Amino acid sequence: MTLAIANVVIDCHDAAALAGFYGALLDLPVEPEASPFFAEVGRSTGMSPVLMFIQVPDKTPGKNAVHLDFHSTRWSGYLERAIALGGKHISDFDEYGVQWVTLADPEGNLFDIGKY
């Protein structure tokens, strides 16, 4: 038996709202039982890993130690989409033969969209 990643868990203030941001960005459904305390994106589609959002009283301050990396050949369209959904453009990178953009979601968690 192999160990597999089942979920990527994101601590947040409003689980349903943040799941809505990522669901809209990825064009995936937020599961119907979503609440401010707990929400998931992608479980009903069979996506693996599932994005899971959990409300916590105090988020760890500073830069998040783990972040999501997305990639697409249409990365500029997803950059515009993320900003329209409430994300913030932080910086552009062109290093190690790869181009990517770092953004922050509506709660300030960093994520990247890369061109591969």
mmCIF file of the C-alpha atoms, coordinates in Angstrom:
data_MODEL
# 
_entry.id   MODEL 
# 
loop_
_atom_site.group_PDB 
_atom_site.id 
_atom_site.type_symbol 
_atom_site.label_atom_id 
_atom_site.label_alt_id 
_atom_site.label_comp_id 
_atom_site.label_asym_id 
_atom_site.label_entity_id 
_atom_site.label_seq_id 
_atom_site.pdbx_PDB_ins_code 
_atom_site.Cartn_x 
_atom_site.Cartn_y 
_atom_site.Cartn_z 
_atom_site.occupancy 
_atom_site.B_iso_or_equiv 
_atom_site.pdbx_formal_charge 
_atom_site.auth_seq_id 
_atom_site.auth_comp_id 
_atom_site.auth_asym_id 
_atom_site.auth_atom_id 
_atom_site.pdbx_PDB_model_num 
ATOM 1   C CA . MET A 1 1   ? 0.000   0.000  0.000   1.00 0.00 ? 1   MET A CA 1 
ATOM 2   C CA . THR A 1 2   ? 1.279   3.460  -0.889  1.00 0.00 ? 2   THR A CA 1 
ATOM 3   C CA . LEU A 1 3   ? 0.737   6.640  1.041   1.00 0.00 ? 3   LEU A CA 1 
ATOM 4   C CA . ALA A 1 4   ? -1.222  9.166  -1.045  1.00 0.00 ? 4   ALA A CA 1 
ATOM 5   C CA . ILE A 1 5   ? -2.132  12.812 -0.605  1.00 0.00 ? 5   ILE A CA 1 
ATOM 6   C CA . ALA A 1 6   ? -5.877  12.953 0.059   1.00 0.00 ? 6   ALA A CA 1 
ATOM 7   C CA . ASN A 1 7   ? -6.384  16.661 0.769   1.00 0.00 ? 7   ASN A CA 1 
ATOM 8   C CA . VAL A 1 8   ? -4.574  19.965 0.723   1.00 0.00 ? 8   VAL A CA 1 
ATOM 9   C CA . VAL A 1 9   ? -5.882  21.795 3.794   1.00 0.00 ? 9   VAL A CA 1 
ATOM 10  C CA . ILE A 1 10  ? -5.952  25.581 3.957   1.00 0.00 ? 10  ILE A CA 1 
ATOM 11  C CA . ASP A 1 11  ? -6.508  27.311 7.305   1.00 0.00 ? 11  ASP A CA 1 
ATOM 12  C CA . CYS A 1 12  ? -8.706  30.371 6.882   1.00 0.00 ? 12  CYS A CA 1 
ATOM 13  C CA . HIS A 1 13  ? -11.214 32.758 8.455   1.00 0.00 ? 13  HIS A CA 1 
ATOM 14  C CA . ASP A 1 14  ? -14.200 31.924 6.196   1.00 0.00 ? 14  ASP A CA 1 
ATOM 15  C CA . ALA A 1 15  ? -14.012 28.443 4.670   1.00 0.00 ? 15  ALA A CA 1 
ATOM 16  C CA . ALA A 1 16  ? -16.989 28.789 2.308   1.00 0.00 ? 16  ALA A CA 1 
ATOM 17  C CA . ALA A 1 17  ? -15.846 32.158 0.940   1.00 0.00 ? 17  ALA A CA 1 
ATOM 18  C CA . LEU A 1 18  ? -12.274 31.020 0.305   1.00 0.00 ? 18  LEU A CA 1 
ATOM 19  C CA . ALA A 1 19  ? -13.480 27.736 -1.216  1.00 0.00 ? 19  ALA A CA 1 
ATOM 20  C CA . GLY A 1 20  ? -15.679 29.866 -3.495  1.00 0.00 ? 20  GLY A CA 1 
ATOM 21  C CA . PHE A 1 21  ? -12.613 31.793 -4.694  1.00 0.00 ? 21  PHE A CA 1 
ATOM 22  C CA . TYR A 1 22  ? -10.647 28.639 -5.556  1.00 0.00 ? 22  TYR A CA 1 
ATOM 23  C CA . GLY A 1 23  ? -13.703 26.860 -6.950  1.00 0.00 ? 23  GLY A CA 1 
ATOM 24  C CA . ALA A 1 24  ? -14.352 29.758 -9.323  1.00 0.00 ? 24  ALA A CA 1 
ATOM 25  C CA . LEU A 1 25  ? -10.659 30.030 -10.256 1.00 0.00 ? 25  LEU A CA 1 
ATOM 26  C CA . LEU A 1 26  ? -10.444 26.317 -11.072 1.00 0.00 ? 26  LEU A CA 1 
ATOM 27  C CA . ASP A 1 27  ? -13.983 26.042 -12.465 1.00 0.00 ? 27  ASP A CA 1 
ATOM 28  C CA . LEU A 1 28  ? -14.754 23.311 -9.913  1.00 0.00 ? 28  LEU A CA 1 
ATOM 29  C CA . PRO A 1 29  ? -17.742 22.990 -7.591  1.00 0.00 ? 29  PRO A CA 1 
ATOM 30  C CA . VAL A 1 30  ? -17.692 23.859 -3.923  1.00 0.00 ? 30  VAL A CA 1 
ATOM 31  C CA . GLU A 1 31  ? -19.318 20.922 -2.152  1.00 0.00 ? 31  GLU A CA 1 
ATOM 32  C CA . PRO A 1 32  ? -22.911 21.710 -1.069  1.00 0.00 ? 32  PRO A CA 1 
ATOM 33  C CA . GLU A 1 33  ? -22.310 21.311 2.689   1.00 0.00 ? 33  GLU A CA 1 
ATOM 34  C CA . ALA A 1 34  ? -19.864 24.255 2.696   1.00 0.00 ? 34  ALA A CA 1 
ATOM 35  C CA . SER A 1 35  ? -20.092 26.572 5.694   1.00 0.00 ? 35  SER A CA 1 
ATOM 36  C CA . PRO A 1 36  ? -17.924 29.320 7.184   1.00 0.00 ? 36  PRO A CA 1 
ATOM 37  C CA . PHE A 1 37  ? -16.289 26.561 9.264   1.00 0.00 ? 37  PHE A CA 1 
ATOM 38  C CA . PHE A 1 38  ? -15.578 23.835 6.677   1.00 0.00 ? 38  PHE A CA 1 
ATOM 39  C CA . ALA A 1 39  ? -15.663 23.568 2.881   1.00 0.00 ? 39  ALA A CA 1 
ATOM 40  C CA . GLU A 1 40  ? -14.232 21.396 0.119   1.00 0.00 ? 40  GLU A CA 1 
ATOM 41  C CA . VAL A 1 41  ? -13.540 21.873 -3.582  1.00 0.00 ? 41  VAL A CA 1 
ATOM 42  C CA . GLY A 1 42  ? -13.315 18.989 -6.025  1.00 0.00 ? 42  GLY A CA 1 
ATOM 43  C CA . ARG A 1 43  ? -14.451 15.980 -3.976  1.00 0.00 ? 43  ARG A CA 1 
ATOM 44  C CA . SER A 1 44  ? -17.573 15.296 -6.087  1.00 0.00 ? 44  SER A CA 1 
ATOM 45  C CA . THR A 1 45  ? -15.518 15.496 -9.298  1.00 0.00 ? 45  THR A CA 1 
ATOM 46  C CA . GLY A 1 46  ? -13.021 12.894 -8.102  1.00 0.00 ? 46  GLY A CA 1 
ATOM 47  C CA . MET A 1 47  ? -10.201 15.449 -8.041  1.00 0.00 ? 47  MET A CA 1 
ATOM 48  C CA . SER A 1 48  ? -7.198  14.341 -6.048  1.00 0.00 ? 48  SER A CA 1 
ATOM 49  C CA . PRO A 1 49  ? -6.062  15.851 -3.871  1.00 0.00 ? 49  PRO A CA 1 
ATOM 50  C CA . VAL A 1 50  ? -9.214  17.630 -2.699  1.00 0.00 ? 50  VAL A CA 1 
ATOM 51  C CA . LEU A 1 51  ? -8.868  21.248 -1.544  1.00 0.00 ? 51  LEU A CA 1 
ATOM 52  C CA . MET A 1 52  ? -10.171 21.439 2.030   1.00 0.00 ? 52  MET A CA 1 
ATOM 53  C CA . PHE A 1 53  ? -10.756 24.717 3.883   1.00 0.00 ? 53  PHE A CA 1 
ATOM 54  C CA . ILE A 1 54  ? -10.954 24.833 7.681   1.00 0.00 ? 54  ILE A CA 1 
ATOM 55  C CA . GLN A 1 55  ? -11.807 27.861 9.806   1.00 0.00 ? 55  GLN A CA 1 
ATOM 56  C CA . VAL A 1 56  ? -9.183  28.464 12.502  1.00 0.00 ? 56  VAL A CA 1 
ATOM 57  C CA . PRO A 1 57  ? -9.249  31.121 15.231  1.00 0.00 ? 57  PRO A CA 1 
ATOM 58  C CA . ASP A 1 58  ? -5.733  32.396 14.503  1.00 0.00 ? 58  ASP A CA 1 
ATOM 59  C CA . LYS A 1 59  ? -3.825  31.850 11.284  1.00 0.00 ? 59  LYS A CA 1 
ATOM 60  C CA . THR A 1 60  ? -0.074  31.528 11.456  1.00 0.00 ? 60  THR A CA 1 
ATOM 61  C CA . PRO A 1 61  ? 1.335   35.011 10.808  1.00 0.00 ? 61  PRO A CA 1 
ATOM 62  C CA . GLY A 1 62  ? 3.707   35.718 7.939   1.00 0.00 ? 62  GLY A CA 1 
ATOM 63  C CA . LYS A 1 63  ? 4.279   33.870 4.676   1.00 0.00 ? 63  LYS A CA 1 
ATOM 64  C CA . ASN A 1 64  ? 2.490   30.547 4.398   1.00 0.00 ? 64  ASN A CA 1 
ATOM 65  C CA . ALA A 1 65  ? 4.955   27.648 4.505   1.00 0.00 ? 65  ALA A CA 1 
ATOM 66  C CA . VAL A 1 66  ? 3.010   25.597 1.929   1.00 0.00 ? 66  VAL A CA 1 
ATOM 67  C CA . HIS A 1 67  ? 1.384   27.121 -1.106  1.00 0.00 ? 67  HIS A CA 1 
ATOM 68  C CA . LEU A 1 68  ? -0.493  25.930 -4.166  1.00 0.00 ? 68  LEU A CA 1 
ATOM 69  C CA . ASP A 1 69  ? 1.239   25.899 -7.556  1.00 0.00 ? 69  ASP A CA 1 
ATOM 70  C CA . PHE A 1 70  ? -1.048  25.891 -10.580 1.00 0.00 ? 70  PHE A CA 1 
ATOM 71  C CA . HIS A 1 71  ? 0.113   25.729 -14.181 1.00 0.00 ? 71  HIS A CA 1 
ATOM 72  C CA . SER A 1 72  ? -1.432  26.276 -17.580 1.00 0.00 ? 72  SER A CA 1 
ATOM 73  C CA . THR A 1 73  ? -0.477  27.203 -21.108 1.00 0.00 ? 73  THR A CA 1 
ATOM 74  C CA . ARG A 1 74  ? -3.166  29.907 -20.727 1.00 0.00 ? 74  ARG A CA 1 
ATOM 75  C CA . TRP A 1 75  ? -1.630  31.328 -17.566 1.00 0.00 ? 75  TRP A CA 1 
ATOM 76  C CA . SER A 1 76  ? -2.264  35.014 -18.358 1.00 0.00 ? 76  SER A CA 1 
ATOM 77  C CA . GLY A 1 77  ? -6.010  34.322 -18.591 1.00 0.00 ? 77  GLY A CA 1 
ATOM 78  C CA . TYR A 1 78  ? -5.944  32.656 -15.180 1.00 0.00 ? 78  TYR A CA 1 
ATOM 79  C CA . LEU A 1 79  ? -3.954  35.566 -13.749 1.00 0.00 ? 79  LEU A CA 1 
ATOM 80  C CA . GLU A 1 80  ? -6.685  37.960 -14.917 1.00 0.00 ? 80  GLU A CA 1 
ATOM 81  C CA . ARG A 1 81  ? -9.360  35.600 -13.591 1.00 0.00 ? 81  ARG A CA 1 
ATOM 82  C CA . ALA A 1 82  ? -7.714  35.360 -10.154 1.00 0.00 ? 82  ALA A CA 1 
ATOM 83  C CA . ILE A 1 83  ? -7.532  39.150 -9.870  1.00 0.00 ? 83  ILE A CA 1 
ATOM 84  C CA . ALA A 1 84  ? -11.159 39.551 -10.984 1.00 0.00 ? 84  ALA A CA 1 
ATOM 85  C CA . LEU A 1 85  ? -12.168 37.059 -8.260  1.00 0.00 ? 85  LEU A CA 1 
ATOM 86  C CA . GLY A 1 86  ? -10.438 39.114 -5.543  1.00 0.00 ? 86  GLY A CA 1 
ATOM 87  C CA . GLY A 1 87  ? -6.850  37.883 -5.736  1.00 0.00 ? 87  GLY A CA 1 
ATOM 88  C CA . LYS A 1 88  ? -3.882  40.249 -5.629  1.00 0.00 ? 88  LYS A CA 1 
ATOM 89  C CA . HIS A 1 89  ? -0.929  40.181 -8.039  1.00 0.00 ? 89  HIS A CA 1 
ATOM 90  C CA . ILE A 1 90  ? 2.253   40.076 -5.950  1.00 0.00 ? 90  ILE A CA 1 
ATOM 91  C CA . SER A 1 91  ? 5.170   39.498 -8.337  1.00 0.00 ? 91  SER A CA 1 
ATOM 92  C CA . ASP A 1 92  ? 6.384   38.003 -11.633 1.00 0.00 ? 92  ASP A CA 1 
ATOM 93  C CA . PHE A 1 93  ? 9.239   35.517 -11.925 1.00 0.00 ? 93  PHE A CA 1 
ATOM 94  C CA . ASP A 1 94  ? 11.317  34.090 -14.754 1.00 0.00 ? 94  ASP A CA 1 
ATOM 95  C CA . GLU A 1 95  ? 13.824  31.747 -13.150 1.00 0.00 ? 95  GLU A CA 1 
ATOM 96  C CA . TYR A 1 96  ? 15.173  28.225 -13.626 1.00 0.00 ? 96  TYR A CA 1 
ATOM 97  C CA . GLY A 1 97  ? 13.704  28.159 -17.145 1.00 0.00 ? 97  GLY A CA 1 
ATOM 98  C CA . VAL A 1 98  ? 10.165  28.662 -15.830 1.00 0.00 ? 98  VAL A CA 1 
ATOM 99  C CA . GLN A 1 99  ? 7.873   31.693 -15.760 1.00 0.00 ? 99  GLN A CA 1 
ATOM 100 C CA . TRP A 1 100 ? 5.318   32.148 -13.001 1.00 0.00 ? 100 TRP A CA 1 
ATOM 101 C CA . VAL A 1 101 ? 3.287   34.752 -11.169 1.00 0.00 ? 101 VAL A CA 1 
ATOM 102 C CA . THR A 1 102 ? 2.814   34.882 -7.402  1.00 0.00 ? 102 THR A CA 1 
ATOM 103 C CA . LEU A 1 103 ? -0.581  36.023 -6.185  1.00 0.00 ? 103 LEU A CA 1 
ATOM 104 C CA . ALA A 1 104 ? -2.423  36.270 -2.873  1.00 0.00 ? 104 ALA A CA 1 
ATOM 105 C CA . ASP A 1 105 ? -5.953  34.947 -2.442  1.00 0.00 ? 105 ASP A CA 1 
ATOM 106 C CA . PRO A 1 106 ? -8.604  37.119 -0.714  1.00 0.00 ? 106 PRO A CA 1 
ATOM 107 C CA . GLU A 1 107 ? -7.306  36.049 2.727   1.00 0.00 ? 107 GLU A CA 1 
ATOM 108 C CA . GLY A 1 108 ? -3.661  36.742 1.845   1.00 0.00 ? 108 GLY A CA 1 
ATOM 109 C CA . ASN A 1 109 ? -2.483  33.151 1.230   1.00 0.00 ? 109 ASN A CA 1 
ATOM 110 C CA . LEU A 1 110 ? 0.147   33.054 -1.509  1.00 0.00 ? 110 LEU A CA 1 
ATOM 111 C CA . PHE A 1 111 ? -0.175  30.846 -4.589  1.00 0.00 ? 111 PHE A CA 1 
ATOM 112 C CA . ASP A 1 112 ? 1.521   30.646 -7.970  1.00 0.00 ? 112 ASP A CA 1 
ATOM 113 C CA . ILE A 1 113 ? 0.324   30.304 -11.539 1.00 0.00 ? 113 ILE A CA 1 
ATOM 114 C CA . GLY A 1 114 ? 3.080   29.071 -13.824 1.00 0.00 ? 114 GLY A CA 1 
ATOM 115 C CA . LYS A 1 115 ? 3.566   28.710 -17.543 1.00 0.00 ? 115 LYS A CA 1 
ATOM 116 C CA . TYR A 1 116 ? 4.768   25.221 -18.399 1.00 0.00 ? 116 TYR A CA 1 
# 
